[in-house]
């Protein structure tokens, strides 16, 4: 995460700063955002956004987003500790 850059959500909307970190842009997801996770040791360019039935990956450089549905047996998800590693590896 770059100093001064903050990512947050309200409902199903994910907010991210433009390149100057002065104004905000918004992306809407299909469901309410449960958690936002950043780990620059996994990827310096990605923000992981969890909902109860999917994982969305936001690319900080291209400002694009891709999503992957959780298997039906895992929905609705309510805890993501260490679980996201499995999803990222499956997404590769």
C-alpha positions, 0 to 999 in steps of 0.5 A, spaced: 500 500 500 502 506 498 503 511 503 496 516 504 492 511 500 486 508 503 481 503 500 474 502 504 467 500 502 460 502 504 455 497 502 456 493 496 461 499 493 468 499 494 472 506 494 479 507 491 483 513 491 485 516 484 493 516 482 493 523 486 490 520 492 486 526 492 479 524 489 475 517 490 473 513 485 467 507 486 466 500 483 460 497 485 460 489 487 454 484 486 454 484 494 455 487 500 463 487 502 465 483 508 472 484 508 478 488 504 485 485 505 492 488 502 498 484 503 504 486 499 508 480 500 503 476 496 501 482 491 503 489 491 498 491 486 492 487 488 487 489 493 482 483 495 475 484 497 471 479 500 463 478 500 459 472 503 459 468 496 465 471 492 472 474 492 474 480 488 481 482 486 482 489 484 488 491 481 491 498 483 495 499 477 489 498 471 483 499 476 480 493 474 476 488 478 476 480 477 471 476 481 471 469 483 465 465 486 466 461 492 463 454 491 456 453 493 458 449 499 462 455 502 457 460 502 455 464 505 462 465 508 463 469 514 470 468 516 476 469 511 482 467 516 487 463 512 481 461 507 483 466 502 490 463 500 486 457 498 482 462 493 488 465 490 492 459 489 486 456 485 485 463 481 492 462 479 
